[in-house]
Amino acid sequence: MLIDFHTHSTASDGALTPQELLARAQARGVSLLAITDHDTVAGYRQALAVCQQFPTVSLLSGVELSCRWSGTTIHVVGLGMDCDHRAMREALSVLNAARIKRGTTIGSRLASRGFSGALEGALAEAGSSQLGRPHFAAWMVKEGHVKDHQTAFHKYLGQGKPGDVKAFWPELAEVVQWIVAAGGTAVLAHPLKYKYTRMKLRRLIIDFAAAGGTAVEVLSGRQTPEQVTQLQRLADEFELLASAGSDFHRDGPYNPELGVELRRLDSRAALWQRWLPAAEGA
């Protein structure tokens, strides 16, 4: 059986519209799907409006919220929350303002390096989507400043580069509390992506759980069985549930396919069990 609790649409930095994402999920045999766009529920809302066209897919509300912990950017996935709850509206308002402020700073930094018009170009690339670094990369490619997205991130937008701006995100604990207040489940996204030492990763998980976090992504995108086992042990140690998702953004030779096969996971406490019976009966 396939599920996917971490996906992106054109509402943030994904390549497929929410409807196309639902169609892909149905074609792939995904039973449970959460669209978790960055700092917006617009993708989920668009999918909800057409989900009856895809009866074999059970749609779950979702979002991926940006925050800070120990001076770095951390992502927390929210699942099953009330998107109209006051806490969630506050969260999205704060993060939208942070993205605009961050985008302005990125644009200024790029302009100081000779890339004038970066902010306006990125906003045009984003359209109605949440502004993010991929939109700056797309503009740089279109203008001929770099040959591809990878080069844009490697030279200008990636970690430690001029466009790596994190100071405007709220703290981890505040983001987790917003999700919980809205009736959702807070999931620590792709823990290995932060490239922390084992000790620092444990500290992150301890603080995440103390803030009210419930689950850890034990599988996110392309991971080895050994990495899945490592994260599962950490989840068990801190009595957190296991979550899983592809972190699907677009098709590509090195990108993960939509959907996670549950047979790959041996989780004693699995988050998807909360919604699996409804999906099986659909």
C-alpha positions as CSV (number, residue, x, y, z in Angstrom):
1,M,0.0,0.0,0.0
2,L,1.2,3.5,-0.9
3,I,0.8,6.7,1.2
4,D,2.5,10.1,1.0
5,F,2.5,12.6,3.8
6,H,5.0,15.1,2.2
7,T,4.3,16.5,-1.3
8,H,4.5,19.9,-3.0
9,S,2.4,21.5,-5.7
10,T,2.5,24.7,-7.8
11,A,1.1,26.5,-4.8
12,S,4.8,26.6,-3.5
13,D,7.7,25.1,-5.4
14,G,6.3,21.9,-7.0
15,A,5.9,21.4,-10.7
16,L,2.4,19.8,-10.7
17,T,-0.9,21.6,-9.9
18,P,-2.9,20.2,-7.0
19,Q,-5.3,18.5,-9.4
20,E,-2.4,17.0,-11.4
21,L,-0.9,15.8,-8.1
22,L,-4.1,14.1,-7.2
23,A,-4.3,12.5,-10.6
24,R,-0.7,11.2,-10.3
25,A,-1.5,9.9,-6.8
26,Q,-4.5,7.9,-8.2
27,A,-2.5,6.6,-11.1
28,R,0.3,5.5,-8.7
29,G,-2.1,3.8,-6.3
30,V,-1.5,6.2,-3.4
31,S,-4.3,5.7,-0.9
32,L,-3.5,8.5,1.6
33,L,-2.1,11.8,0.4
34,A,-1.2,15.1,2.1
35,I,-0.2,18.1,0.0
36,T,2.2,20.0,2.2
37,D,3.2,23.1,0.4
38,H,5.7,25.5,2.0
39,D,4.0,28.0,4.4
40,T,0.6,27.8,2.6
41,V,-2.5,25.6,2.5
42,A,-3.5,27.0,-0.9
43,G,-2.5,23.7,-2.6
44,Y,-4.6,21.6,-0.2
45,R,-7.6,23.9,-0.7
46,Q,-7.4,23.6,-4.4
47,A,-7.1,19.9,-4.2
48,L,-10.0,19.7,-1.8
49,A,-12.3,21.4,-4.3
50,V,-11.6,18.6,-6.9
51,C,-10.8,15.6,-4.8
52,Q,-14.2,13.9,-5.5
53,Q,-12.8,13.3,-9.0
54,F,-10.2,11.0,-7.5
55,P,-12.2,8.6,-5.3
56,T,-9.4,6.2,-4.6
57,V,-7.3,8.9,-2.9
58,S,-8.0,10.0,0.6
59,L,-6.8,13.6,1.0
60,L,-5.4,14.9,4.3
61,S,-4.9,18.6,5.1
62,G,-1.2,19.5,5.2
63,V,1.4,22.2,5.2
64,E,5.2,22.5,5.6
65,L,6.1,25.3,7.9
66,S,9.5,27.0,8.1
67,C,11.1,27.8,11.5
68,R,14.4,28.3,13.3
69,W,16.3,26.1,15.7
70,S,19.9,26.5,16.8
71,G,20.5,29.1,14.2
72,T,19.4,27.0,11.2
73,T,16.2,26.6,9.2
74,I,14.0,23.6,10.2
75,H,10.9,22.4,8.5
76,V,7.9,21.0,10.3
77,V,5.0,19.3,8.5
78,G,1.5,19.8,9.9
79,L,-1.1,17.1,9.1
80,G,-4.8,16.9,9.8
81,M,-5.2,20.4,11.1
82,D,-8.1,22.8,10.7
83,C,-6.9,25.2,8.1
84,D,-9.5,27.8,9.2
85,H,-8.4,27.7,12.9
86,R,-7.2,31.0,14.2
87,A,-3.8,29.6,15.1
88,M,-3.3,28.3,11.6
89,R,-4.4,31.6,10.1
90,E,-1.9,33.4,12.4
91,A,0.9,31.0,11.4
92,L,0.3,31.5,7.7
93,S,0.1,35.2,8.0
94,V,3.4,35.4,10.0
95,L,5.2,33.1,7.6
96,N,3.9,34.9,4.5
97,A,5.2,38.2,5.9
98,A,8.5,36.5,6.7
99,R,8.8,35.2,3.1
100,I,8.2,38.6,1.7
101,K,10.8,40.1,4.0
102,R,13.2,37.3,3.3
103,G,12.6,37.7,-0.5
104,T,13.3,41.4,-0.3
105,T,16.6,40.7,1.5
106,I,17.6,38.0,-1.0
107,G,16.8,40.4,-3.9
108,S,18.9,43.1,-2.3
109,R,21.9,40.8,-1.8
110,L,21.7,39.5,-5.4
111,A,21.4,43.1,-6.7
112,S,24.5,44.1,-4.8
113,R,26.3,41.3,-6.8
114,G,25.1,42.6,-10.1
115,F,21.8,40.9,-10.5
116,S,19.4,43.9,-10.6
117,G,15.7,43.2,-10.7
118,A,16.0,39.8,-8.9
119,L,13.1,40.4,-6.6
120,E,10.7,41.6,-9.3
121,G,11.8,38.7,-11.5
122,A,11.3,36.1,-8.7
123,L,7.9,37.5,-7.9
124,A,6.9,37.2,-11.5
125,E,8.1,33.6,-11.6
126,A,6.2,32.8,-8.4
127,G,2.9,34.3,-9.6
128,S,0.3,33.2,-7.0
129,S,2.7,30.7,-5.4
130,Q,4.6,31.3,-2.2
131,L,7.8,33.2,-2.9
132,G,10.9,31.0,-2.4
133,R,14.5,30.6,-3.5
134,P,13.5,28.3,-6.5
135,H,11.8,31.3,-8.0
136,F,15.0,33.4,-7.8
137,A,16.8,30.4,-9.4
138,A,14.2,30.2,-12.2
139,W,14.6,34.0,-12.9
140,M,18.4,33.7,-12.9
141,V,18.2,30.8,-15.4
142,K,15.7,32.7,-17.6
143,E,17.9,35.8,-17.7
144,G,21.0,33.8,-18.5
145,H,22.9,34.6,-15.3
146,V,23.4,30.9,-14.6
147,K,23.0,27.8,-16.8
148,D,20.6,25.9,-14.5
149,H,18.9,25.8,-11.1
150,Q,21.7,23.7,-9.6
151,T,24.3,26.3,-10.4
152,A,22.1,29.1,-9.0
153,F,21.9,27.3,-5.7
154,H,25.5,26.2,-5.7
155,K,26.8,29.8,-6.3
156,Y,24.2,32.1,-4.9
157,L,21.2,30.6,-3.1
158,G,22.3,27.5,-1.3
159,Q,23.5,27.1,2.3
160,G,26.0,29.7,3.3
161,K,25.6,31.6,0.0
162,P,24.2,35.2,-0.3
163,G,20.7,34.1,-0.8
164,D,20.7,31.8,2.2
165,V,18.5,34.0,4.5
166,K,16.9,32.5,7.6
167,A,16.7,35.2,10.2
168,F,13.0,35.9,9.6
169,W,11.5,32.5,10.5
170,P,9.7,32.0,13.9
171,E,11.1,29.6,16.4
172,L,10.6,25.9,16.3
173,A,8.4,25.7,19.4
174,E,6.1,28.5,18.2
175,V,5.5,26.7,14.9
176,V,4.8,23.3,16.6
177,Q,2.4,25.0,18.9
178,W,0.5,26.6,16.0
179,I,0.0,23.2,14.4
180,V,-1.1,21.6,17.7
181,A,-3.5,24.4,18.5
182,A,-5.2,24.0,15.1
183,G,-5.8,20.3,15.9
184,G,-3.0,19.0,13.8
185,T,-0.1,16.7,14.2
186,A,3.4,18.2,14.0
187,V,6.0,16.1,12.1
188,L,9.7,16.8,12.0
189,A,10.5,16.9,8.3
190,H,13.5,15.1,6.7
191,P,15.7,15.0,9.8
192,L,18.8,13.8,7.9
193,K,18.7,16.7,5.5
194,Y,20.1,19.1,8.1
195,K,23.3,17.1,8.2
196,Y,23.6,17.4,12.0
197,T,25.9,15.2,14.1
198,R,24.1,12.4,15.9
199,M,24.3,14.4,19.2
200,K,22.8,17.6,17.6
201,L,20.0,15.6,15.9
202,R,19.1,14.1,19.2
203,R,18.9,17.6,20.7
204,L,16.6,18.7,17.9
205,I,14.3,15.8,18.5
206,I,14.3,16.3,22.2
207,D,13.3,20.0,21.8
208,F,10.8,19.1,19.1
209,A,9.0,16.6,21.3
210,A,9.1,19.0,24.3
211,A,7.3,21.6,22.1
212,G,4.5,19.2,21.4
213,G,5.8,17.4,18.3
214,T,4.3,14.0,17.6
215,A,6.1,12.3,14.8
216,V,9.3,12.1,12.8
217,E,9.7,11.4,9.1
218,V,11.6,8.1,9.2
219,L,11.6,8.0,5.4
220,S,11.8,11.1,3.2
221,G,12.6,10.9,-0.5
222,R,15.5,8.7,-1.4
223,Q,17.0,7.1,1.8
224,T,18.9,3.9,2.4
225,P,17.4,1.1,4.6
226,E,20.1,1.9,7.1
227,Q,19.0,5.6,7.4
228,V,15.4,4.5,7.8
229,T,16.4,2.2,10.6
230,Q,18.5,4.9,12.3
231,L,15.5,7.3,12.3
232,Q,13.1,4.6,13.4
233,R,15.2,3.9,16.4
234,L,15.3,7.6,17.3
235,A,11.5,7.8,17.0
236,D,11.1,4.8,19.2
237,E,13.6,6.1,21.8
238,F,11.7,9.4,22.2
239,E,8.3,7.7,21.9
240,L,7.4,9.6,18.7
241,L,5.3,8.2,15.8
242,A,6.8,7.4,12.4
243,S,5.7,9.4,9.4
244,A,6.8,9.0,5.7
245,G,6.7,11.0,2.5
246,S,8.4,11.3,-0.8
247,D,9.0,15.1,-0.6
248,F,7.9,15.0,-4.2
249,H,8.4,18.3,-6.1
250,R,8.8,17.2,-9.8
251,D,9.8,14.4,-12.1
252,G,13.5,13.9,-12.6
253,P,16.1,11.1,-12.9
254,Y,17.3,11.5,-9.3
255,N,14.0,12.6,-7.8
256,P,11.8,10.3,-5.7
257,E,8.5,9.0,-7.1
258,L,5.2,10.0,-5.5
259,G,4.2,7.6,-2.8
260,V,5.9,5.5,-0.1
261,E,5.4,1.7,0.0
262,L,4.5,0.8,3.6
263,R,6.2,-2.6,3.2
264,R,9.5,-0.7,3.3
265,L,8.7,0.4,6.9
266,D,8.6,-1.7,10.1
267,S,7.1,0.8,12.5
268,R,5.6,-0.1,15.8
269,A,4.0,3.3,16.2
270,A,2.9,4.6,12.8
271,L,1.2,8.0,12.2
272,W,-0.6,6.8,9.2
273,Q,-2.6,4.3,11.3
274,R,-4.7,7.3,12.4
275,W,-6.2,7.7,8.9
276,L,-5.6,4.3,7.3
277,P,-9.0,2.7,8.1
278,A,-10.8,5.6,6.4
279,A,-8.6,5.2,3.4
280,E,-9.1,1.4,3.2
281,G,-12.8,1.9,3.4
282,A,-12.9,4.5,0.6
